[in-house]
Amino acid sequence: MSAEAIATFAMSFVTLVGLNLGAIRWLLTRYEAELSMRLDAMKHEGTEFSHELERELLQLKAQLPVDYVRREDWIRFSNTLEAKLDAMRAEVRAEIAELRERLYHRGGRGLPAEETAL
């Protein structure tokens, strides 16, 4: 083989390698651009999704106190209600006892007025 043939072969090989490297670089650049566009689209969609999710969460937070009562609040409310009922029961019993006392003294002999009429 002559030096000229080796030089031609080497030039052809270097040219082929250069073309291949250029094509690979072009493909990688194109893939990177496509990937960048996809990531931007995903970020944009993710941002819209997260804003929508945040809005729904805020609506839920606003709606929950209207629809539901916390356990501690219900216990506090029921205790207050029971205390008021107990106070009313005590007042009614005191009034009933006072009325009985008046009736028993009015009828004489310690009997209610209805029994003395019989």
C-alpha positions as CSV (number, residue, x, y, z in Angstrom):
1,M,0.0,0.0,0.0
2,S,1.2,3.3,-0.8
3,A,1.3,6.4,1.4
4,E,-1.2,8.1,-0.9
5,A,-3.7,5.2,-0.3
6,I,-3.2,5.3,3.4
7,A,-3.6,9.1,3.5
8,T,-6.8,8.8,1.4
9,F,-8.1,6.1,3.7
10,A,-7.2,8.2,6.8
11,M,-8.9,11.2,5.3
12,S,-12.0,9.2,4.4
13,F,-12.0,7.7,7.9
14,V,-11.6,11.1,9.6
15,T,-14.4,12.6,7.4
16,L,-16.7,9.7,8.2
17,V,-16.0,10.0,11.9
18,G,-16.5,13.8,11.7
19,L,-19.8,13.3,9.9
20,N,-20.9,10.8,12.5
21,L,-19.9,13.0,15.4
22,G,-21.7,16.0,13.7
23,A,-24.8,13.9,13.2
24,I,-24.7,12.7,16.8
25,R,-24.2,16.2,18.1
26,W,-27.1,17.4,15.9
27,L,-29.4,14.6,17.3
28,L,-28.4,15.3,20.9
29,T,-29.0,19.0,20.4
30,R,-32.4,18.3,18.9
31,Y,-33.2,15.8,21.7
32,E,-32.1,18.4,24.3
33,A,-34.4,21.1,22.8
34,E,-37.3,18.6,22.7
35,L,-36.7,17.6,26.3
36,S,-36.5,21.2,27.4
37,M,-39.8,21.9,25.7
38,R,-41.4,18.9,27.4
39,L,-40.0,20.0,30.8
40,D,-41.3,23.5,30.3
41,A,-44.7,22.1,29.4
42,M,-44.7,19.9,32.4
43,K,-43.8,22.7,34.7
44,H,-46.5,24.9,33.2
45,E,-49.1,22.1,33.6
46,G,-47.8,21.3,37.1
47,T,-48.1,24.9,38.0
48,E,-51.7,25.1,36.8
49,F,-52.5,21.8,38.5
50,S,-51.0,23.0,41.8
51,H,-52.9,26.3,41.6
52,E,-56.1,24.4,40.9
53,L,-55.4,22.0,43.8
54,E,-54.6,24.9,46.1
55,R,-57.9,26.6,45.2
56,E,-59.9,23.4,45.9
57,L,-58.1,23.0,49.2
58,L,-58.9,26.6,50.2
59,Q,-62.6,26.0,49.3
60,L,-62.6,22.8,51.3
61,K,-61.2,24.7,54.3
62,A,-63.9,27.3,54.0
63,Q,-66.6,24.7,53.6
64,L,-65.6,22.3,56.4
65,P,-66.6,24.6,59.3
66,V,-70.0,25.0,57.8
67,D,-70.6,21.3,57.3
68,Y,-68.8,19.8,60.3
69,V,-68.3,20.4,64.0
70,R,-65.1,19.5,65.7
71,R,-65.3,16.9,68.4
72,E,-64.0,19.3,71.1
73,D,-66.5,22.0,70.1
74,W,-69.4,19.5,70.2
75,I,-68.3,18.3,73.7
76,R,-68.0,21.9,75.0
77,F,-71.5,22.7,73.5
78,S,-73.1,19.6,75.0
79,N,-71.6,20.2,78.4
80,T,-72.9,23.8,78.4
81,L,-76.3,22.6,77.3
82,E,-76.4,19.9,80.0
83,A,-75.4,22.4,82.6
84,K,-78.2,24.7,81.6
85,L,-80.7,21.8,81.7
86,D,-79.5,20.8,85.1
87,A,-79.9,24.4,86.3
88,M,-83.5,24.5,84.9
89,R,-84.3,21.2,86.5
90,A,-83.1,22.4,89.9
91,E,-85.2,25.6,89.5
92,V,-88.3,23.6,88.5
93,R,-87.8,21.2,91.4
94,A,-87.5,24.1,93.8
95,E,-90.6,25.6,92.5
96,I,-92.5,22.3,92.7
97,A,-91.3,21.8,96.2
98,E,-92.5,25.3,97.1
99,L,-95.9,24.7,95.5
100,R,-96.3,21.4,97.4
101,E,-95.4,23.1,100.6
102,R,-98.0,25.8,100.0
103,L,-100.7,23.2,99.1
104,Y,-100.0,21.0,102.1
105,H,-100.2,24.0,104.5
106,R,-103.3,25.4,102.9
107,G,-105.3,22.2,103.1
108,G,-104.5,21.6,106.7
109,R,-103.5,18.3,108.2
110,G,-100.6,18.1,105.8
111,L,-102.6,16.7,102.9
112,P,-103.0,18.3,99.5
113,A,-106.1,20.5,98.9
114,E,-107.6,17.9,96.5
115,E,-107.5,15.2,99.1
116,T,-109.2,17.4,101.8
117,A,-112.1,18.1,99.4
118,L,-112.9,14.4,99.2
